[in-house]
């Protein structure tokens, strides 16, 4: 594969770098570096509005709906520069997940109502897929939506719902018919989070942060006009959405930046009298990750090229999801190894001098939360089944 950049590509890369250096200033970086605190939503919305003003908020959208019109190389350059600069990605639930479903399968009224507000970051979305007892086996969901004239009456629970505490809308898979194959009888419904009967309960994860939630629906009335496509055809739309989601989970540029930072720290961090970079086992693990990351990058480029030619992410998205999340976890394991004993200590266990080991706390938090990476978005075991069926024909 020829990945040499043309003069036009290099000029675009320079434009991206200049924009990031100018617009993602120290104040914005500080606001977003604190994780999911009270300022997180206003900060990420402010950054996304800067991207929208530049016209760069939706690289993957068709031009007629507000997309950039970038080719595969430009998208690759943009994502690479974003990751290398340490700039967080946009919140995916609106821009990268539900929007493609709306502009592909929604009607004109739905496109006109939802797409502009998603582009302008006026509406914050969350995803209502997983349920207690129906996570990786998503088709086993039990949340029901009973037809009642102009409305559906929704009852059930969704779990592991990221950023539901901030969301204005949730897109949900709901069961609208029974007595058929479990993949059938499922519909794709858009629900206003202010609807009476919708309740959000927080879930604090092992890293001590609150980004996940449980969402309860108790006789929540949702207009039929919020149904995407045809009733009972939601599984088809959900599969298209999941392919987009899993493609984005490769996070190659972010992993490259993390790996570079890891190597720098391994050169200077002293553990037992030696820098870890001199440890042969550590070197071997580092080299293995670098080779796998390079191979993953070429795979992602092939997927981008296919999508640029008008294709949709296929089973390749499962490959990207598996290797991308496994590489992320491998890097986090090495980060925790560099943190040594401090990685297992709580802040209250350390004295004032030891509290300077911020790296250890960051490494521990990433490691703990990162254990879920191979589960969310469809567990890697499920993705291997997808590959076995769609690629190997088993």
N, C-alpha and C positions, 0 to 999 in steps of 0.2 A: 504494500500500500504506500502510495506517495503522499507524505504528509508535509512536504516542503511548502512553506507559506509564500504566496505571491507578494508583490509590492503592495497590492491593495489590501491583502490580509494583514501585512505588517503595519500599514497605516491605520487600519481598524484597531489592531491591538494597541497601538499607541494612543488612539482616541479613548479606548476603554480604560487604559491605565491612567490617563490624565483625568478623566471623569471621576474615577474612584479616588484618586489622590486629592482632588479638589472638593468633591461633594461629601465623601465619607470622612469627615474631619474628626479631630480628637474628641470633640463633645459628643458626636454621634456614636463613635466607637465606645466611649465610656458608658453611655446610656444603654447600649446593647450588650455590653460585656457582663452585666450583672445577672444574666439569666432571665428567669421568669418573675421578676419583681413587679411592683406596682407600675413602674414606668415602662415595662416591656412593650405593652401594646401601643401606647402613644409613640414610643421610639421607633418601632418597626413600621408603623403606619407612616410616620414622617419620612422614613427612608424610602418606603415604597412609593410615596407620592413624588419624591425626587426622581425615582426611576420612571414613573409615569410621565412626569413633565418632560423628561428626556426622550420619551417614546420607547423605553427599554423594559417596560414592566412585564411584557408577555411575549418573549421570543418564540414560544412554541405555537402561538395562536395564528390562525389565518389572517392575512392583512386586512381583509374586509371587516373583521371584528376587532381590530386594534393591534394585531401582531406586527412584528418588526420587519418581516420579509427577509430575515437573515437566512443565508444558506447554512449547510451543516458545518462548514469550517468556521464561520463567524460565531455560531452557537457554541462550538467547542472552545474557541478563543475566549469568548465572554465568560463561560463557566470556569475555564482554567484560571483566568485572571482574577475572577471573584474569589475563588478558593485560595489562590496563592496570597491574595491580599488580606485574607482572614475576614472577609465580609460575609455575614450570614445570608443565606438564601432567603428568598421571599417565603412567606408562610404558604405552604403548597395547597392547602385545602380548597381555597377559592380559585387561585390563578392556575394551578397545575392539575387539579383533580376534578372539581365539579364543573369548571368552565368548559373543558373539552367535551364533557358529556352534554352540557347545555347547547353549545354551538353545533354539536354533531347530531344530537337526537331530539333536542327541544324544538318547540314551535316558535314562530316569529315573536309572539307576545312574550314568551319566556326569555328569549334572547334580548329583546328590547328592555325588559324589566331588570334582568340580573347582570348581564355582561358589563354594561357601563359602570355599575356600582362596584363590581369586582375589580375592574381595571383601575378605578380611582381609589381603591381601598376604603370605600365607604361602608361596605359590609364585610364582616369577619365571619368565616365559615368554619365548621368542624364536620367531622365524618362520623356517621352513625352506622357502622358496619358490625363490629364484634359485639357479641352478647355473652353473658355467663353461660357457658356450655356450648357456645358456637363461635369460637375464635378462628382457629385454622380451618375448621369445618364450617365455613361461613354459610353454606347453603342450608345448614340445620337451624337457622335463625327462627325465633318464635314470636317476635314482635309483630302484631297484627294491625291491619288497617281495614276496617269494615266499611263498605260503601254505604253512605247514608245521604242520598240525594246529591246536594252540591258539595258535600264534605266526605272525608274519610274520618272515622273514629279510630285513633291510634292508641294502642295499649302495649306496653312491654318495657324492656330495659336495654340500653346500650352501655357498653363498658369500654374502658381504656380510651375514652374520647378526649383526644388532645385538644387543649385550649377551649374546651366547652365553656369554661367560666368567662371567656371573653366574647364568645360567638354571638352573632346576630341571627345566623341561620345554621341549620344542620341538614345535610343531605343523608337520607336514610334508605336502607333496604328494609322493606316491610313485606310481610306475607299477606297477600290479598286473596289468595285462593288455596284451598286444601284438597287433598285426595289425588294428588299427582306427584310426579317426580319432584324431589325436594328442590332441584334447581329451577323448576317451573313454579308458577304461582307467586313469584316474587316481583315486587314493583319498586321503582325508584322514585322517592318522594322528597320534596323540598319542604322543610318545616321551619317556620319562624320560631325562634327560641323564646319569644315573649308570649307564645300561645298558652292560654290557661291549661294547666295539666302537665306542663313540661317542667321538670325539676332537675337541677344539677347538684350532684353530691361530689365533693372533692376526693381524690385519691392521692395521698402523699407517697411518693416512691422511696426506694431504699436510699437514694442520695439526698433525701430530705427536701426535695423540691415538689412543687405542685404544678404539674402540667397536665396530668391525667384526671379523668372524671368518670363518674357514672351518670347517665342521663335516663330519667324515668319519664314514661308517658302514661298518663292516667286519663283516659277519655278525652284526649287532646283532639280537637276538631281542626282538620287540615283541609283547605279547599281542594277540590278535585283539579282545579286549574294548576295546582302545584305538582301534578303527576308528570314526570318526564316520559315521553314516548307513549307506548301502549301499556295498559295494565297487564300484569303477569309476565312482562318481557324484561323486567329489571335486571335479571341475571346477565343478559347480553350486554347491557350498558355498564354493569359493574365490572365485567371482565375487561372491557376497554379501559375503564378508569384505573383498574389495578395494574394494567400493563404500563400506563404512564407513570403511576406511582413507583413501581419497582424499577423502572428505568432510572429514575432520579435517585435511587438509593445507592447507586455505585459510588457517588461522592468522591470521584477520583482526585479532583483538584484539592479538596479538603484533606484527603488522606496524604497527598503529596506534601502539603504544607506541614501537617502534623509529623510526618516522617522526617522532614528536613529539620524541624525544631527538635525532634527526638535525637537525631544524630549530633546536633550542636551541643545539646545538654550532655549526651553520653561522652563527649570529648572533654568536657570540663568538670562534670560531676565526679567526685571522688567517693568511692565506696570500698572500704577495706584497703585503702592506700593506693588503688589504681582506678583510672578512668574506665568506665564500663566498655567503652569502644575497643579496649584492648583485650577484652574477654572473648575467646574464640567462639564460645557457644552463643554469646550475644551477637557477635559479628555474623554468624551463620543465620540466626533468626532474622536479623536485619536484612541480609542479602536475599533471603527467601521472600520476604515481604516486598522488597523492591522489584524483584522479577515478576511476582504475581501482579503487582500494581501496573507494571508496564504491559503485561499481557491483557489485563483488564482494559487498559486505555485503548488498545487497538480494537478490542471487541466493541467498546462504546463508540468508537469512530465508525465502525461498520454499521451499527444501529442508527447513528445519526445520518449516515449517507442514505440508508434505506428510507428513513422518515422524510428526508429532504426530497426524495424522489416520489413522495406521495404515499408511502407505505405507513402502516401502523406498527407500533412495537409488538413483536410477536413473542415466541418463547425465549428469544434472546434477552428479554427483560428479566426473565427468571434467572438466567445466567449472571446478569449484572447484579441482581439483588443478592444472590448467594455469595459470589466472590467479593462484592463490595462490602457487605456487612461482615464477612469473615476477616477481611483485611483490616477493617476498622477495629474489630475486636483484638486482632493480633497486635496492632499498634498500641491499643489501650493497655494490653498486658505488659508490653515493654515499658510503657510510661510508668505503670505501677511498680515494675521491677526497679526502675531508676529511683522511684520515691523511697524505696527500701522500707525501713521500719516506720518511718513517718506516714507512709501510706495507709497503715492500719490504725493510726492513733486518731482520737477525737480531739477537737480544739481544746476542750476543757482539761484534757490530760497533759497538755504541754505548757511549758513556762513561756514567758514573754519572748525570750530569745528564740526558742524553737518555733513559736508561732510565725516566724518569718518564712517558714517552709510552705508558702502558698501553693507551690507546684505540687506538693504531696496531696493537699486537699483537692486541688483541681483534678489530679490524676485519679484519685480515689473516686470522686464523683462521676467522672467520665466512665471509669471502669464499671462501676455499679449500674449506672443507667444503660451503658452499652451492652450489658448482658441481654437486653431485650431486642437488640438489633436484628438478631437472626430469627426472631419470632414475629415482630410486628410487620405489617404489610404482607402477611402470608408467610408462615414459618418456612425455613429453608428445607425442611423435610417435604413440605407440600410442593415447594418449587422444584425439587428433584423429581417428584411424581409428574409434574407438568412437563418437564424436559423429557422424561422417559416416554411419555405418551405422544407429545407433539414433535419431538426431534428424533427419538430412537424408534418410535412406532411400537413400543412395548405395551 
